[in-house]
Amino acid sequence: MKSSPIQVLSIVCLCALLVIAGCTSPAGEPALAGSPQPTLSAEEAIQQVRAQYPAPGELLEINGTRMHIRCQGTGSPAVIMEAGSGDCSLSWALVQQNVSQFTRVCAYDRPGHGWSDPAPGPITARNMTGRLHALLARAGIPGPYVLAGHSLGGVYVRSYAHRYPDEVAGMVLVDPGSEWQPARTGGNFTSETQAAVAAKTAELDELGSEAARGTFARNLSLVDGYSDPRLPPWEYRAYRALWATEPWFWESCADDGRQAFPVWDEVRRENITQLNDIPLVVISSGRNMTFMADPAADAHANEVYRTLQREMAAESPEGRYLVAVDSGHNIQIDQPEIVTGAIRSVVQAVRDHQRGNPGP
């Protein structure tokens, strides 16, 4: 079966984006309310849809760019959620609503994703972690934090902990990517995946142009397959509205693909081999990814992928490694209870440390 653009980026960049299976709504799911009339201009159609789904959190200006952060619940330590490549804060919705029952939890959108404005300058780990650092200060969220990162978000939160070690009290990595995957896999991994990225990001750029022309805003059914119906109802519909009305979201997804290898190179130079003695849980998906066309090479790439995740769990003396047996790459949607349980255990361990009771 031919892979879709989002599938390829999920494989290559370890994205959190969902498989695009087609352009029809899943049975029984509500459509986005009130598709604008075809006679409206592109801007009028886009604004009409956007008005239905305003940012659910705060929009705060960071270095001239508005960034979106949505916090729920109360208590400390605060949990900060980092989405995967090409994804946004909504991907965490199921886990966020669960975690909000026992502590404060905030999911945010990197520049160009979700409700955050596009940002000038290149995508680098230093830029992304620096902007998150500034956003948390601007939002008045006290640390130290428990960081939760999915996919490429796992690379970013480890880089954050490397740059700001005193601000990180614990960490949960959800099927994280590794900056060492290309180097450790070897063979044709780099050339094969870069060729796939080049082809598919060109398609994403064209889809962004279609969004700018109002094509999706005038016919919302065209983006019905771009969200997962297992998300809460509002978040499910809001995600489709974002794809329909924000051309920069498509472009940012493509840029995530184009910059994946430079970001990996950058973080590899940071040489992160040890974190502080913090509670850490690494959760691997039970189902293999599809990295390469050749079955033997693909099996090797998956073996390397899991080995690297086990090594991440060893970066802290308090690290644990789990496998979500029934999950694909999006564990936070496939089995949110596993991710919630891991975050709960890390939050409790942090609280025990803060009370002077390190536990068993």
QUIHU-V521653 format. One record per residue. RES is the residue in one letter. OMEGA is omega as a letter, one per 30 degrees, with the letter a starting at -180 (none if undefined). Layout:
BEGIN
RES OMEGA
RES OMEGA
END
This chain:
BEGIN
M a
K a
S l
S l
P a
I l
Q a
V l
L l
S a
I a
V a
C a
L a
C l
A a
L a
L l
V l
I a
A a
G a
C l
T l
S l
P a
A l
G a
E a
P l
A l
L a
A l
G l
S a
P l
Q a
P a
T l
L l
S l
A a
E l
E l
A a
I a
Q a
Q l
V a
R a
A a
Q a
Y l
P l
A a
P a
G l
E l
L a
L a
E l
I l
N l
G a
T l
R l
M a
H l
I a
R a
C l
Q l
G l
T l
G l
S g
P l
A l
V a
I a
M a
E a
A l
G a
S l
G a
D a
C a
S a
L a
S a
W a
A a
L l
V a
Q a
Q l
N a
V a
S l
Q a
F l
T l
R a
V a
C l
A a
Y l
D l
R l
P l
G a
H l
G a
W l
S l
D l
P a
A l
P l
G a
P l
I l
T l
A l
R l
N a
M a
T l
G l
R l
L l
H l
A a
L a
L l
A a
R a
A l
G a
I a
P l
G f
P a
Y l
V a
L l
A a
G l
H l
S l
L l
G l
G l
V a
Y a
V l
R l
S l
Y a
A l
H a
R a
Y a
P a
D a
E a
V a
A a
G a
M l
V a
L a
V a
D a
P l
G l
S l
E a
W a
Q a
P a
A a
R l
T l
G l
G a
N a
F a
T a
S a
E a
T l
Q l
A l
A l
V a
A a
A a
K l
T l
A l
E l
L l
D l
E l
L l
G l
S l
E l
A l
A l
R l
G a
T a
F l
A l
R a
N a
L l
S a
L l
V l
D a
G a
Y l
S a
D a
P l
R l
L l
P a
P a
W a
E l
Y a
R l
A a
Y l
R l
A l
L l
W a
A a
T a
E l
P a
W l
F l
W a
E l
S l
C l
A l
D l
D l
G a
R a
Q a
A a
F l
P l
V l
W l
D a
E a
V l
R l
R l
E l
N a
I l
T a
Q l
L l
N l
D a
I l
P a
L l
V l
V a
I l
S l
S a
G a
R a
N l
M l
T a
F a
M a
A a
D a
P a
A l
A l
D l
A l
H l
A l
N l
E l
V l
Y a
R l
T l
L l
Q l
R l
E l
M l
A l
A l
E l
S l
P a
E a
G l
R l
Y l
L l
V l
A a
V a
D a
S l
G a
H a
N a
I a
Q l
I a
D a
Q a
P a
E l
I l
V l
T l
G l
A l
I l
R a
S l
V l
V a
Q l
A l
V l
R l
D l
H a
Q l
R a
G l
N a
P l
G a
P none
END
